[in-house]
Amino acid sequence: AGKKKLYAHIGTGNFHEENARLYCDHSLLTCDERITAEVKNIFEFFQNNYKRTPFRYLLVSPFNARKRFLELISEEIRNARRQHDAYIILKLNNLVDEELIAKLYQASQEGVKIKIIVRGTCSLIPGVKGMSENIEAVSIVDRFLEHSRVYIFGNDGHELMYISSADWMQRNLDYRIEVTT
């Protein structure tokens, strides 16, 4: 109808042809204006990195992702304290960020059920009484390298599911542009 329409692809991996033969990823192709406008803002930031815009629908490292992940874990802690369903499921390649690991330990101690599926490094120690007894972690290696990052939060019965390019590592959360939706 003579109008410009934006589309955005957000994925858990990259488009490298050789890697695509080995890696399994997830992606979202959308024309949702809330998301496409914010993806456009990311590319504008690449051109003019002195202009920063707030992100409401995307979690973007290093701007708001770490803060939002901590808030989501805190919300599960509040749910557990109210005796509501409280759980977190994380599928990622690496879990080494000390601040997020400390928050996951706190969540476990408050009764949040946490399941972690990790392909690479996991610095969290699951199943320790009084510290991480509500955390279960499994390592996954398959024919294809599991590359996707998926984060699920119970959210008091209104489950929130995210896909991301970011592992929970300081470099991914604080020093790179990474997108979660």
N, C-alpha and C positions, 0 to 999 in steps of 0.2 A: 504493500500500500504506500510505497514511496518513502517509508521510514527506515532508518537504519536500525538493525537489530544486532545486539551483541551476543556472542556465544562464548562460553568459557569452558576450558577443560582443566580440571583439577585432578591430579593423580598422585599415587603413592610412589611413583618411580619416574623414569625418564623415557625418552624416545630413542635411545641409542639402539641401533638395529641389532648389534651383536648381543647386548645385554638382554634384549627382548626375547632372545632364543632360550635364555636361562632363567630369567626372573619372572615371577608371578606378581602382578600388581592389580590394583583396583583404580578405577577412575570414574569421574562424574563429568558428563557433558551436559551443560545446562544453558538455558537462556533466561533463567530467573534474574530479573533486573537487580535484585538486592545483591546477588553474588557477582554478576558480571560488572556492575559498577565498581565494586571493591577490587576485583581483579584488575580492572582498568586503572584504578588508583595505584596498584602495586607497580604496574608498568610505567605509570607516570612518575612514581618515586624513583625508578631506575634512571629515568631521564633527568629528573630534577630532585636529587636526594636531599635538598634543603627543605622541600615541601613535604610535610608529613600530614596525612589525613587520618582521622580515627577510623577504626574498623569495627563495625557492629555485627556483621554476619560471618566474617572470616576471623579465624585466629591466625595471626601473622607474627612469626618470629622475626626480629627480636622485640616487636612492639607490644603485643598483648597475649601471646600464647602461654608463656610461663604463668602469668598472673591468672589467666582463665583456667588452666589445668589445676592450679592450686585451689581456686574457688570451687571447681567441680568436685574435687576430692573432699573439700570442707563440707560441701552440701551433702555428700554421702555420709560423712561423720554425723552431721545434724540428723539425718534420717535414721541412722543407727541409734542415736541417743533417744529418739522418739519411738523406738521399737518398730520402725517402718522397714520395709525392704531396703537394703542398702548393699549395693554391689558395684564392682568395677571389673571390666574385662579389658585387658590390654594385649594387643598383638603388635609386636614391634621387632625391630632388628636388634636394638641395643637399649638397655636400661642402665644408665650409669650416672645420671644426674643426682647429686647428693641431696639437694633440697627436695626434689620430688620423691626420692626414695624415703627420706625422713617423713614426709607427709603420708606416704603409703603405709609405713610402719605405724604411724599414729592412727590412721584409719583402721588398720587391722586390730590394734589394741582397743579401739572403740566398737568393734564388732562388724565392721564392713567386710564382706566377703570379696576377696580379690583373686582373680585368675589372670595369670600372665602367660602368654605364649611368646617365646622369644627365640629368634634365630641365632643371634650372636651373643654378645656380652651381656650378662645380667649381674650387676653388683649387689642386688638385693638378695638377702638370704631368706628363703621361705620356710615356714613351718617351725619356727623357733618359739617355744612356749613363752608367753608373756611379751613377745616382741612382734612376731609375724605368723602366729599360729593360724590366722585366717587368710593367709596368702598361699596360693598354690602356683607354682611355676613349672612350666615344661619347656623343653628345648625342642625345636622342630627343624629337621633337615629332611628334604625330600628330593625327588628327581630334579625338580625345578626349585631354584632358590626362592623361598618365601620372602618377598620384598615389601609387601604391603604393611602399612601401619593403620590399625583400626583401634579406636578407643571408644568404649561403651560405658556409660554411666547410668545406673538404675533410675536416678532422678525421681524417686518416690512414685514409681509406676508409670512415669512418662519418659521412657528410655530415650537417652540422647546418644546418637551414634555419629562418630566422626571418622573421616579418613584424612590422612596426612602424609606429607613428605618428610616429616620431622620425627626422628627418634628422640627419646628422652635423654639427650646428651647436652651438656653445656654448649658445645659448639653449634648444635642445631637450634637451640632455644635462644641463645644470646648473641651469636656472631654471624648468622646466615639469615637470608630471607627464606623462610619456609612457610607453607600455607597448610592450614587445617580447615576443613569444612564439614 
